[in-house]
Amino acid sequence: MLRFQALCASVIIAVGALKGVVAWGDLGHETVGYVAMSFLAPKALSFVQSTISDSDDNSLGPAATWADSVREEASFTFTAPFHFVDAEDDPKGGSCSVVESRDCGSEGCLFTAIANYTQRVTDTSLSATQRQEALKFIDHFLGDIGQPLHVEALEVGGNDIDAICGGKATNLHAAWDTGMIETMLDVDFSGSSKDWAASLVTEIKTGDFKSLAAGWISCSSTTEPLSQKRSLKDEIMETISTRATTKPVTPLACPLVWAQESNAFDCTDVFDFKTGQDLCTGTYFNSAIPIIKLQIAKQGFRLAAWLNVIFDGETNLP
């Protein structure tokens, strides 16, 4: 597939309309990181604060954008495929699916990247810089997997679909990454990702998301038989335990389930608009923003659970 060469060209075109169009965009990724900070258990919090540099406020929030900032550097170009899962499905035809063997290329994808950096972040034989990089990759990639168009191959994940946001020409991927988030944040939170994160944390602890949050850290589909349900803790611990063996890094079940959740929105909402329709206002925007809020909240909560299991041995979440 030529997805990544095409993506680079599409991003260059889109920069004139919406700067910083990568992944969820800086604001989205920062919010995922800030949400996670509110749910870290003691050992995970200690590792994060001692590992992430002062320049990033020792926080998963500012550090979450690093993986995008380096992926065009010569030493990190190999990470470009890690930001996506190229789901070869048919969302416009109403058929959405994510199949690891079909959609994760030979150069890797989000699934293999999350597994690899989960092993590396605990590897004390690595340098402090290498472990810091592993942490920042986990921080970023667990955010990426919640963006529906990062789990979609159609039209280069929407990069090749023209769109309008706030009266400006852009593309569908950029509208979801950045445009709609910026529009919402400017109105509701004075452009502050930290304030948005605080609002989402409140929703998780005492608001509309409280009854849903426990289900977010399940590694199983709601339709899966009890005998096949998987444990986040067991899966992460098994991945870490195989680090010193010759076994190849294999994708994890939890991110696959979470990717399938994101991908499902491609069938129901993401591509449901008319040519010329402004996506950053009206009915499309009003339908998309609740999805974006849900996905950002989910991935922040999941990021905390992931790191808590790695460093504290349990999710330590409700």
C-alpha positions as CSV (number, residue, x, y, z in Angstrom):
1,M,0.0,0.0,0.0
2,L,1.1,3.5,-0.7
3,R,-0.8,4.9,2.3
4,F,2.1,6.6,4.0
5,Q,3.6,8.3,0.9
6,A,0.1,9.6,0.2
7,L,-0.4,10.6,3.8
8,C,2.7,12.8,3.7
9,A,1.4,14.6,0.6
10,S,-2.0,15.0,2.0
11,V,-0.7,16.5,5.3
12,I,1.4,19.1,3.4
13,I,-1.7,20.2,1.5
14,A,-3.8,20.3,4.7
15,V,-1.3,22.4,6.6
16,G,-2.4,25.6,4.9
17,A,-5.9,25.1,6.3
18,L,-5.3,23.4,9.7
19,K,-1.8,23.4,11.1
20,G,-0.5,20.5,13.1
21,V,-2.7,17.9,11.4
22,V,-1.3,14.7,12.9
23,A,-3.0,11.9,14.9
24,W,-5.6,13.5,17.2
25,G,-3.6,16.8,16.8
26,D,-1.7,18.2,19.8
27,L,-4.8,19.2,21.7
28,G,-6.4,15.8,21.5
29,H,-3.3,13.9,22.4
30,E,-2.5,16.3,25.3
31,T,-6.0,15.7,26.6
32,V,-5.6,12.0,26.6
33,G,-2.4,12.3,28.6
34,Y,-3.9,14.8,31.1
35,V,-6.9,12.5,31.7
36,A,-4.5,9.6,32.3
37,M,-2.5,11.6,34.8
38,S,-5.6,11.9,37.0
39,F,-6.0,8.1,37.3
40,L,-2.4,6.9,37.7
41,A,-1.6,4.6,40.7
42,P,1.4,5.5,42.9
43,K,4.2,3.6,41.2
44,A,3.0,4.5,37.7
45,L,2.8,8.1,38.6
46,S,6.2,8.1,40.1
47,F,7.7,6.5,37.0
48,V,6.0,9.0,34.7
49,Q,7.0,12.0,36.7
50,S,10.6,10.8,37.0
51,T,10.9,9.7,33.4
52,I,9.3,12.5,31.5
53,S,11.4,15.6,31.3
54,D,10.8,18.9,33.0
55,S,10.3,20.5,29.5
56,D,7.1,18.4,29.3
57,D,6.1,19.3,32.8
58,N,6.8,15.6,33.9
59,S,3.4,14.9,32.5
60,L,1.8,12.6,30.0
61,G,-0.1,15.6,28.6
62,P,2.6,17.6,26.9
63,A,4.6,14.4,26.3
64,A,1.8,12.9,24.2
65,T,2.7,14.9,21.1
66,W,6.3,13.8,20.9
67,A,5.8,10.8,18.7
68,D,4.3,13.0,16.0
69,S,7.0,15.6,16.3
70,V,9.8,13.1,15.6
71,R,8.4,10.7,13.0
72,E,9.9,12.6,10.1
73,E,13.3,12.6,11.6
74,A,15.7,10.1,10.0
75,S,16.1,8.1,13.2
76,F,12.3,7.7,13.6
77,T,10.9,7.3,10.1
78,F,10.5,3.6,10.8
79,T,7.7,4.6,13.3
80,A,5.4,6.1,10.6
81,P,3.3,2.9,10.1
82,F,2.9,2.6,13.9
83,H,0.3,5.4,14.1
84,F,-2.3,3.5,12.1
85,V,-4.2,0.3,11.4
86,D,-5.1,0.1,7.8
87,A,-8.6,-1.5,8.1
88,E,-9.4,-2.8,4.6
89,D,-13.1,-2.7,5.1
90,D,-16.1,-0.9,3.4
91,P,-17.5,1.7,5.7
92,K,-19.5,3.5,3.0
93,G,-21.1,0.1,2.3
94,G,-21.9,-0.4,6.0
95,S,-19.3,-3.1,6.5
96,C,-16.6,-2.2,9.2
97,S,-14.1,-4.6,10.6
98,V,-10.5,-4.8,11.9
99,V,-8.6,-8.0,11.2
100,E,-5.1,-8.1,12.5
101,S,-3.7,-10.4,9.8
102,R,-5.2,-8.4,7.0
103,D,-4.7,-4.8,8.3
104,C,-1.4,-4.8,10.1
105,G,1.4,-4.6,7.5
106,S,4.8,-6.2,7.5
107,E,6.4,-2.9,8.8
108,G,4.1,-3.0,11.8
109,C,1.1,-1.0,13.0
110,L,-0.5,0.3,16.2
111,F,-0.9,-3.2,17.5
112,T,2.7,-4.4,17.2
113,A,4.0,-1.0,18.3
114,I,2.0,-1.0,21.6
115,A,3.2,-4.5,22.4
116,N,6.8,-3.6,21.6
117,Y,6.9,-0.5,23.6
118,T,5.1,-2.1,26.5
119,Q,8.0,-4.5,26.7
120,R,10.6,-1.8,26.3
121,V,9.3,0.6,28.9
122,T,10.0,-2.1,31.6
123,D,13.4,-3.2,30.2
124,T,16.0,-2.0,32.7
125,S,18.8,-3.0,30.4
126,L,17.8,-0.1,28.1
127,S,19.0,3.4,28.7
128,A,16.9,6.0,30.5
129,T,16.4,7.8,27.2
130,Q,15.1,4.6,25.5
131,R,12.7,3.9,28.3
132,Q,11.5,7.5,28.2
133,E,10.9,7.1,24.4
134,A,9.0,3.9,25.0
135,L,6.7,5.6,27.6
136,K,6.0,8.5,25.2
137,F,5.2,6.1,22.4
138,I,2.7,4.3,24.6
139,D,1.3,7.6,25.6
140,H,0.7,8.6,22.0
141,F,-0.3,5.3,20.5
142,L,-3.0,4.5,23.0
143,G,-4.4,7.9,21.9
144,D,-4.2,7.1,18.2
145,I,-6.1,3.9,18.5
146,G,-9.2,5.9,19.7
147,Q,-9.3,8.0,16.5
148,P,-11.7,6.3,14.0
149,L,-9.8,7.4,11.0
150,H,-6.5,5.9,12.4
151,V,-8.3,2.6,12.1
152,E,-9.4,2.9,8.4
153,A,-7.7,2.5,5.1
154,L,-10.4,4.1,2.8
155,E,-9.0,7.1,1.0
156,V,-5.8,7.1,3.1
157,G,-7.8,7.2,6.3
158,G,-9.9,10.1,5.0
159,N,-6.9,12.2,4.0
160,D,-7.9,12.1,0.4
161,I,-11.5,13.1,1.0
162,D,-12.0,16.9,0.7
163,A,-13.9,18.5,3.5
164,I,-14.8,21.9,4.9
165,C,-14.2,23.0,8.5
166,G,-15.3,26.4,9.7
167,G,-15.5,27.6,6.1
168,K,-11.9,26.5,5.3
169,A,-10.9,23.8,2.9
170,T,-9.3,20.7,4.6
171,N,-9.8,17.0,4.5
172,L,-11.9,14.5,6.5
173,H,-9.0,13.2,8.5
174,A,-7.8,16.7,9.5
175,A,-11.3,17.7,10.5
176,W,-11.4,14.8,13.0
177,D,-7.8,15.2,14.1
178,T,-7.8,18.9,14.7
179,G,-10.6,21.0,13.2
180,M,-13.6,19.9,15.2
181,I,-11.6,19.7,18.5
182,E,-10.2,23.2,18.0
183,T,-13.7,24.5,17.2
184,M,-15.2,22.9,20.3
185,L,-12.3,23.9,22.6
186,D,-12.3,27.5,21.6
187,V,-16.0,27.8,22.5
188,D,-16.2,25.6,25.6
189,F,-12.7,25.7,27.2
190,S,-10.9,28.8,25.8
191,G,-8.7,26.5,23.8
192,S,-7.3,24.7,26.8
193,S,-6.7,20.9,26.6
194,K,-6.0,20.9,30.3
195,D,-9.4,22.3,31.1
196,W,-11.1,19.9,28.7
197,A,-9.3,17.0,30.4
198,A,-10.5,18.2,33.8
199,S,-14.0,18.2,32.5
200,L,-13.7,14.7,31.1
201,V,-12.2,13.5,34.4
202,T,-15.2,14.8,36.2
203,E,-17.5,13.0,33.8
204,I,-15.6,9.8,34.5
205,K,-15.6,10.1,38.2
206,T,-19.1,11.5,38.9
207,G,-20.8,12.2,35.6
208,D,-22.2,10.5,32.5
209,F,-19.2,8.3,32.0
210,K,-19.1,6.9,35.5
211,S,-21.3,3.9,34.7
212,L,-19.3,3.2,31.5
213,A,-15.7,3.5,32.7
214,A,-15.3,0.0,34.1
215,G,-16.2,-1.4,30.7
216,W,-13.6,0.7,28.9
217,I,-10.8,-1.4,30.4
218,S,-12.2,-4.7,29.4
219,C,-10.4,-6.5,26.6
220,S,-13.5,-8.2,25.4
221,S,-16.3,-7.5,23.1
222,T,-19.7,-7.3,24.9
223,T,-20.8,-10.2,22.6
224,E,-17.9,-12.5,23.4
225,P,-18.6,-15.7,25.4
226,L,-17.4,-15.6,29.0
227,S,-15.0,-18.4,28.4
228,Q,-13.1,-16.3,25.8
229,K,-13.0,-13.0,27.8
230,R,-9.5,-11.7,28.3
231,S,-7.8,-9.8,31.2
232,L,-5.9,-6.6,30.7
233,K,-3.7,-7.5,33.5
234,D,-2.9,-11.0,32.3
235,E,-2.2,-9.8,28.8
236,I,0.2,-7.1,29.8
237,M,2.0,-9.3,32.3
238,E,2.4,-12.0,29.7
239,T,3.8,-9.5,27.2
240,I,6.3,-8.2,29.7
241,S,7.3,-11.8,30.8
242,T,8.2,-12.8,27.2
243,R,10.6,-9.8,26.8
244,A,13.7,-11.8,27.5
245,T,12.7,-14.7,25.3
246,T,13.2,-15.3,21.6
247,K,9.5,-15.1,21.0
248,P,8.5,-12.4,18.4
249,V,6.5,-9.5,19.6
250,T,2.9,-10.3,18.9
251,P,-0.1,-7.9,18.9
252,L,-2.3,-7.7,22.0
253,A,-6.0,-8.5,22.2
254,C,-7.0,-5.4,24.1
255,P,-5.9,-2.9,21.5
256,L,-7.6,-5.0,18.8
257,V,-10.9,-4.7,20.6
258,W,-10.4,-1.0,21.2
259,A,-9.5,-0.5,17.5
260,Q,-12.7,-2.3,16.5
261,E,-14.7,0.1,18.7
262,S,-13.1,3.1,17.0
263,N,-13.5,1.6,13.5
264,A,-17.3,1.0,14.1
265,F,-17.8,4.8,14.0
266,D,-16.5,4.8,10.4
267,C,-19.7,3.0,9.4
268,T,-22.1,4.9,11.5
269,D,-20.9,8.5,11.6
270,V,-17.6,9.5,10.1
271,F,-18.4,9.2,6.4
272,D,-22.0,10.3,6.8
273,F,-21.9,13.8,5.2
274,K,-22.5,15.5,1.9
275,T,-20.0,17.2,-0.4
276,G,-19.8,20.8,0.5
277,Q,-21.2,20.4,4.0
278,D,-19.3,22.2,6.8
279,L,-18.2,19.5,9.2
280,C,-17.4,22.0,12.0
281,T,-20.9,23.2,12.5
282,G,-24.5,21.9,12.3
283,T,-25.7,18.4,12.5
284,Y,-22.5,16.6,11.6
285,F,-20.5,18.5,14.2
286,N,-23.1,18.0,16.8
287,S,-23.0,14.2,16.2
288,A,-19.2,14.0,16.0
289,I,-18.3,15.9,19.1
290,P,-19.9,13.4,21.6
291,I,-18.0,10.6,19.9
292,I,-14.7,12.6,20.1
293,K,-15.3,13.3,23.8
294,L,-16.1,9.7,24.5
295,Q,-13.0,8.4,22.6
296,I,-10.6,10.9,24.2
297,A,-12.0,10.0,27.7
298,K,-11.8,6.3,27.0
299,Q,-8.2,6.4,25.8
300,G,-7.0,8.5,28.7
301,F,-8.6,6.1,31.2
302,R,-7.2,3.1,29.3
303,L,-3.7,4.7,29.2
304,A,-3.8,5.0,33.0
305,A,-5.0,1.4,33.4
306,W,-2.2,0.2,31.0
307,L,0.5,2.0,33.0
308,N,-1.0,1.0,36.3
309,V,-0.8,-2.7,35.4
310,I,2.8,-2.3,34.2
311,F,4.1,-0.6,37.3
312,D,1.6,-1.3,40.1
313,G,0.4,-4.8,39.0
314,E,-3.3,-3.8,38.9
315,T,-5.4,-1.4,37.0
316,N,-6.3,0.3,40.4
317,L,-9.4,1.7,38.8
318,P,-13.1,1.3,39.5
